[in-house]
Amino acid sequence: MLSHTGGGARPRRLSTTMANYLLQFMKTGDPNGQGLIPWPKYTSANGETMILDDVCEVKNDPDREARKALPTP
């Protein structure tokens, strides 16, 4: 959305990447394939999380400390 991204090539590239992951997942049940950066299955031990940005990367449990600070029900 132009009002959120400012428009241009950069947000369009990210949108295309996100759509490609989603389409691959919808087709096969697995987001990996078609030249995309490998997206490992999530495990509770490592908390693998795909960070979708200009350069996409997997980080292990990037918000661990913030989650630990939240009250538990």
PyMOL commands that place a pseudoatom at each C-alpha (Angstrom):
pseudoatom trace, name=CA, resn=MET, resi=1, chain=A, elem=C, hetatm=0, pos=[0.000, 0.000, 0.000]
pseudoatom trace, name=CA, resn=LEU, resi=2, chain=A, elem=C, hetatm=0, pos=[1.522, 3.265, -1.145]
pseudoatom trace, name=CA, resn=SER, resi=3, chain=A, elem=C, hetatm=0, pos=[0.650, 5.152, 2.049]
pseudoatom trace, name=CA, resn=HIS, resi=4, chain=A, elem=C, hetatm=0, pos=[2.494, 2.511, 4.134]
pseudoatom trace, name=CA, resn=THR, resi=5, chain=A, elem=C, hetatm=0, pos=[5.563, 1.861, 1.991]
pseudoatom trace, name=CA, resn=GLY, resi=6, chain=A, elem=C, hetatm=0, pos=[6.140, 5.032, 0.040]
pseudoatom trace, name=CA, resn=GLY, resi=7, chain=A, elem=C, hetatm=0, pos=[5.989, 3.006, -3.164]
pseudoatom trace, name=CA, resn=GLY, resi=8, chain=A, elem=C, hetatm=0, pos=[8.840, 2.206, -5.470]
pseudoatom trace, name=CA, resn=ALA, resi=9, chain=A, elem=C, hetatm=0, pos=[10.920, -0.816, -6.383]
pseudoatom trace, name=CA, resn=ARG, resi=10, chain=A, elem=C, hetatm=0, pos=[12.078, -1.758, -2.872]
pseudoatom trace, name=CA, resn=PRO, resi=11, chain=A, elem=C, hetatm=0, pos=[8.645, -2.565, -1.372]
pseudoatom trace, name=CA, resn=ARG, resi=12, chain=A, elem=C, hetatm=0, pos=[7.605, -4.224, -4.644]
pseudoatom trace, name=CA, resn=ARG, resi=13, chain=A, elem=C, hetatm=0, pos=[10.590, -6.598, -4.423]
pseudoatom trace, name=CA, resn=LEU, resi=14, chain=A, elem=C, hetatm=0, pos=[9.704, -7.527, -0.850]
pseudoatom trace, name=CA, resn=SER, resi=15, chain=A, elem=C, hetatm=0, pos=[6.061, -7.993, -1.814]
pseudoatom trace, name=CA, resn=THR, resi=16, chain=A, elem=C, hetatm=0, pos=[7.096, -10.326, -4.636]
pseudoatom trace, name=CA, resn=THR, resi=17, chain=A, elem=C, hetatm=0, pos=[9.322, -12.345, -2.307]
pseudoatom trace, name=CA, resn=MET, resi=18, chain=A, elem=C, hetatm=0, pos=[6.550, -12.668, 0.275]
pseudoatom trace, name=CA, resn=ALA, resi=19, chain=A, elem=C, hetatm=0, pos=[4.032, -13.678, -2.390]
pseudoatom trace, name=CA, resn=ASN, resi=20, chain=A, elem=C, hetatm=0, pos=[6.439, -16.290, -3.781]
pseudoatom trace, name=CA, resn=TYR, resi=21, chain=A, elem=C, hetatm=0, pos=[6.860, -17.890, -0.354]
pseudoatom trace, name=CA, resn=LEU, resi=22, chain=A, elem=C, hetatm=0, pos=[3.093, -17.905, 0.167]
pseudoatom trace, name=CA, resn=LEU, resi=23, chain=A, elem=C, hetatm=0, pos=[2.354, -19.344, -3.278]
pseudoatom trace, name=CA, resn=GLN, resi=24, chain=A, elem=C, hetatm=0, pos=[4.981, -22.052, -2.877]
pseudoatom trace, name=CA, resn=PHE, resi=25, chain=A, elem=C, hetatm=0, pos=[3.494, -22.955, 0.514]
pseudoatom trace, name=CA, resn=MET, resi=26, chain=A, elem=C, hetatm=0, pos=[-0.036, -23.006, -0.888]
pseudoatom trace, name=CA, resn=LYS, resi=27, chain=A, elem=C, hetatm=0, pos=[1.013, -25.264, -3.779]
pseudoatom trace, name=CA, resn=THR, resi=28, chain=A, elem=C, hetatm=0, pos=[3.164, -27.743, -1.860]
pseudoatom trace, name=CA, resn=GLY, resi=29, chain=A, elem=C, hetatm=0, pos=[2.728, -27.245, 1.888]
pseudoatom trace, name=CA, resn=ASP, resi=30, chain=A, elem=C, hetatm=0, pos=[6.375, -26.156, 1.996]
pseudoatom trace, name=CA, resn=PRO, resi=31, chain=A, elem=C, hetatm=0, pos=[7.516, -22.551, 1.444]
pseudoatom trace, name=CA, resn=ASN, resi=32, chain=A, elem=C, hetatm=0, pos=[10.859, -23.650, -0.017]
pseudoatom trace, name=CA, resn=GLY, resi=33, chain=A, elem=C, hetatm=0, pos=[11.644, -23.762, -3.712]
pseudoatom trace, name=CA, resn=GLN, resi=34, chain=A, elem=C, hetatm=0, pos=[11.903, -21.681, -6.872]
pseudoatom trace, name=CA, resn=GLY, resi=35, chain=A, elem=C, hetatm=0, pos=[15.140, -19.916, -5.936]
pseudoatom trace, name=CA, resn=LEU, resi=36, chain=A, elem=C, hetatm=0, pos=[13.923, -18.741, -2.526]
pseudoatom trace, name=CA, resn=ILE, resi=37, chain=A, elem=C, hetatm=0, pos=[16.231, -18.627, 0.492]
pseudoatom trace, name=CA, resn=PRO, resi=38, chain=A, elem=C, hetatm=0, pos=[15.690, -21.891, 2.437]
pseudoatom trace, name=CA, resn=TRP, resi=39, chain=A, elem=C, hetatm=0, pos=[13.101, -21.548, 5.188]
pseudoatom trace, name=CA, resn=PRO, resi=40, chain=A, elem=C, hetatm=0, pos=[13.675, -24.291, 7.793]
pseudoatom trace, name=CA, resn=LYS, resi=41, chain=A, elem=C, hetatm=0, pos=[10.855, -25.890, 9.738]
pseudoatom trace, name=CA, resn=TYR, resi=42, chain=A, elem=C, hetatm=0, pos=[10.200, -24.237, 13.084]
pseudoatom trace, name=CA, resn=THR, resi=43, chain=A, elem=C, hetatm=0, pos=[11.299, -26.132, 16.175]
pseudoatom trace, name=CA, resn=SER, resi=44, chain=A, elem=C, hetatm=0, pos=[10.691, -25.126, 19.768]
pseudoatom trace, name=CA, resn=ALA, resi=45, chain=A, elem=C, hetatm=0, pos=[14.355, -25.851, 20.509]
pseudoatom trace, name=CA, resn=ASN, resi=46, chain=A, elem=C, hetatm=0, pos=[15.692, -23.243, 18.050]
pseudoatom trace, name=CA, resn=GLY, resi=47, chain=A, elem=C, hetatm=0, pos=[12.693, -21.021, 17.254]
pseudoatom trace, name=CA, resn=GLU, resi=48, chain=A, elem=C, hetatm=0, pos=[13.673, -20.670, 13.575]
pseudoatom trace, name=CA, resn=THR, resi=49, chain=A, elem=C, hetatm=0, pos=[12.098, -17.465, 12.249]
pseudoatom trace, name=CA, resn=MET, resi=50, chain=A, elem=C, hetatm=0, pos=[12.329, -16.096, 8.707]
pseudoatom trace, name=CA, resn=ILE, resi=51, chain=A, elem=C, hetatm=0, pos=[12.987, -12.354, 8.706]
pseudoatom trace, name=CA, resn=LEU, resi=52, chain=A, elem=C, hetatm=0, pos=[11.513, -10.974, 5.477]
pseudoatom trace, name=CA, resn=ASP, resi=53, chain=A, elem=C, hetatm=0, pos=[13.331, -7.781, 4.497]
pseudoatom trace, name=CA, resn=ASP, resi=54, chain=A, elem=C, hetatm=0, pos=[15.575, -6.446, 1.725]
pseudoatom trace, name=CA, resn=VAL, resi=55, chain=A, elem=C, hetatm=0, pos=[17.860, -9.362, 2.567]
pseudoatom trace, name=CA, resn=CYS, resi=56, chain=A, elem=C, hetatm=0, pos=[15.844, -12.267, 3.946]
pseudoatom trace, name=CA, resn=GLU, resi=57, chain=A, elem=C, hetatm=0, pos=[17.446, -14.421, 6.616]
pseudoatom trace, name=CA, resn=VAL, resi=58, chain=A, elem=C, hetatm=0, pos=[16.614, -17.009, 9.244]
pseudoatom trace, name=CA, resn=LYS, resi=59, chain=A, elem=C, hetatm=0, pos=[17.266, -16.147, 12.866]
pseudoatom trace, name=CA, resn=ASN, resi=60, chain=A, elem=C, hetatm=0, pos=[16.892, -18.441, 15.821]
pseudoatom trace, name=CA, resn=ASP, resi=61, chain=A, elem=C, hetatm=0, pos=[14.320, -17.094, 18.277]
pseudoatom trace, name=CA, resn=PRO, resi=62, chain=A, elem=C, hetatm=0, pos=[15.029, -13.395, 17.592]
pseudoatom trace, name=CA, resn=ASP, resi=63, chain=A, elem=C, hetatm=0, pos=[12.470, -12.168, 20.150]
pseudoatom trace, name=CA, resn=ARG, resi=64, chain=A, elem=C, hetatm=0, pos=[13.316, -14.575, 22.968]
pseudoatom trace, name=CA, resn=GLU, resi=65, chain=A, elem=C, hetatm=0, pos=[14.069, -11.890, 25.566]
pseudoatom trace, name=CA, resn=ALA, resi=66, chain=A, elem=C, hetatm=0, pos=[10.935, -9.883, 24.707]
pseudoatom trace, name=CA, resn=ARG, resi=67, chain=A, elem=C, hetatm=0, pos=[8.763, -13.002, 24.975]
pseudoatom trace, name=CA, resn=LYS, resi=68, chain=A, elem=C, hetatm=0, pos=[10.310, -13.897, 28.328]
pseudoatom trace, name=CA, resn=ALA, resi=69, chain=A, elem=C, hetatm=0, pos=[9.388, -10.439, 29.624]
pseudoatom trace, name=CA, resn=LEU, resi=70, chain=A, elem=C, hetatm=0, pos=[5.681, -10.982, 28.881]
pseudoatom trace, name=CA, resn=PRO, resi=71, chain=A, elem=C, hetatm=0, pos=[3.486, -12.204, 31.709]
pseudoatom trace, name=CA, resn=THR, resi=72, chain=A, elem=C, hetatm=0, pos=[2.372, -15.802, 31.367]
pseudoatom trace, name=CA, resn=PRO, resi=73, chain=A, elem=C, hetatm=0, pos=[-1.325, -16.625, 31.688]
for i in range(1, 73): cmd.bond("trace and resi %d" % i, "trace and resi %d" % (i + 1))
show_as sticks, trace
zoom trace
